[in-house]
């Protein structure tokens, strides 16, 4: 089953935003990466077999403060 993972990432500049999107896109099993929210501060990853905790931990190391908002299965 595919999962939709939504994370709020503290992004202060365009470089941080690009770095966050690249990191999520390179993760195993991720098919789609996008931004949500009025301030474009929520990263959405859709894929199969994605470990949300590892993804959030990697973003914390690369970009900064990251909150895991939701993990939902998509049919």
N, C-alpha and C positions, 0 to 999 in steps of 0.2 A: 504494500500500500504506500502511496505517496504521502509525504508529510509537508505541511506548511509551517515554517518556523519564522516567528517574528521576534526581532531583537531590537531594543532601543540602544543606540550607540552614541556616545558623546563625540560628535564630529565638529571641530572648531573651524576647519578650513576645507577647501576643495581637495587638497592633497590627502587629508584624512579620509574623506569620503571615497576617493579613488582607491586608496589603500584598503579600506574595509571591503569594498565591492570585489576587488581582486582576490583578497583572502577567502571570501565566501565562495567565489566562483571556482577557485582551485580546490575546494574541499571535495572529498570523494562522495559521489552520489548526487551532487547538486545539479539540477537541470535548469533552474531559472533563478536569477537574482534580480531584485529590484528595490526601489526605495518607496516608502509610504510616509504619510503624515504631512501635516501642514509645513513643518520645518525640514522635511526630508531627512529625518533623523532615525527612522525605523528601517532596518534592513530586513527584507523578506527573502527567504530561501525556500525553494520548492524542489523536492527530490525524493529519492527512494533510498532508505538505509542510511540516512544522515544522522550522525550523533550530535544532538543539539547542545549538549553540555561541552563537548570538545570544541565545537564551533564557537560557542560563546567564550570559552577560555582562550582560544586562539585570538579572537578579536580583542580581548582584554590585553593580551600581550602586545599585539601589533598596533592597536589604535588608542585604546583607553577604556574608560568605564563602560561596561556593557551589561544591560539587563535583559534576561530572557523573558519575553512577555507571554508568548503562547507557542504551543506545539499542538497542531491539530492534524488529523488524518483526512486526506482528500480521497474521495471515491472516483 
